[in-house]
Each structure stands twice: as C-alpha cells, then as structure tokens.
C-alpha cells in the first residue's frame, strides 16, 4: 500500500467512521467521489495503486470535475458534492502530511460551481388540507400514507430520519413529541401537534408496530 492509498484508507476508517462518526449516506457519498476520482486518474494512465499525492493539483481536480459533467453526466449539484468530498480528503491529507500543504491548499481553494436557483413549489394551506381529506382512515394503505405525511409535515424530518424512528422515540401523550436522529448522529426532539396523535396510535395498532417504524412504513 503506497502513501496515498494509506491516507485514503485512514480517511475513511479512522476519520469519517471512528472520529467524525459520519452517517452511512455521508460515507457513501465520499466513497463515490473517491472511486470516480480514481477512475478519472486511470483514464489519464495512472492506476489506482500507483497514484501519488504529487499527481494531484488544482488543475487536475478541476479537470476531474469537468470530466464528471461531460463523461458521467452528473448534475452541477452532484459535481459540487463530489468537490466537497475531495476537499475534505485533502484537508485530512494536509493535517497528516504537511509537506504536501501547497498541493492541498490549492485544491481547497477550488470554488463550487454556481447553480441556477429554482423557485420552490409548495402547497397552499387549503391544498394541503384538501389532500389530507382525500385519505380514507379506514383503509390500511391510506392510513399508512397519512401517518407518513403528517409525521413529515409536523416534524420537518428528512426521509432518512423518518425511516429510523422507533416506537420509544415517540411521545404519544401531551406534550407530544418525536426524537429524530439526523446527520452526524445529531439528536433533535420535535414537538408534534396533538391532533395527529390519534392517527399515529391507530397506525401503530393496525400495523402492530412493536419496535421500529422501519418495517411498517
């Protein structure tokens, strides 16, 4: 294992997993960025096991980002995510191999590509209320979908946070609340409108939820 390979391995195992306690999604995003970087370097005639830190530069990483868009057809958002992951890697390298500070610093100075802002679409209060009325609470599938939508709406949870909710994370008595586990294992306790608790209780009973919503949603 050469120097660069060891640093990449330590970055994922020692830093992201053990020190930063990064989520699986974060680690996957960073892994994809590095895998595609290795693929790009291979296209330039440098195999993964032969890559040296000195093979990288401001220009090479900029080429890699353009290659992502032209060869991998990624969106600007994905390109920027890949850049963030690569910059995190080289920031780690700069701490552990300060002799390569100039290379790392130049890569950290690369700016993300600007994206065109898109106006946000949203439902009016009236439209949202009409949507809720369309669910049949006596239909199992409708009840499940209603419970999902109400939980997302009331808590502002991400989908990844929703599927990780376990029964002990819910307080179904006043004051009602839910515990959410976000990025970086951050914990948030979110109050819930008590009017939705009847729906959640009915959902839990009908679907026989005993430990985790992951099997019921």
FENWOPE-V27646 format. One line per field, one symbol per residue. ss: DSSP state (H for helix, E for strand, C for the rest). burial: # if it has 16 or more other C-alpha atoms within 10 Angstrom, else .. A space follows every 50 residues. Layout:
ss->???
burial->???
This chain:
ss->CCHHHHHHHHHHHHHHHHHCCCCHHHHHHHHHHHHHHHHHHHHCCCCHHH CCHHHCCHHHHHHHHHHHHHHCCCCHHHHHHHHHHHHHHHHHHHHHCHHH HHHHHHHHCCCCCCCCCCCCCCCCHHHHHHHHHCCCCCCHHHHHHHHHHH HHHHHCCCHHHHCCCEHHHEECCCCCEEEEECHHHCEEEEECCHHHHHHH HHHHHHCCCCCEHHHCC
burial->...##.##.###..###...##...##.###.##.######......#.. #.#..###..#..##.##.....#.#.#################...... #.######............................#.....######.# #...#.#....######.##.#...########......###...##.## .###..#.#...#....
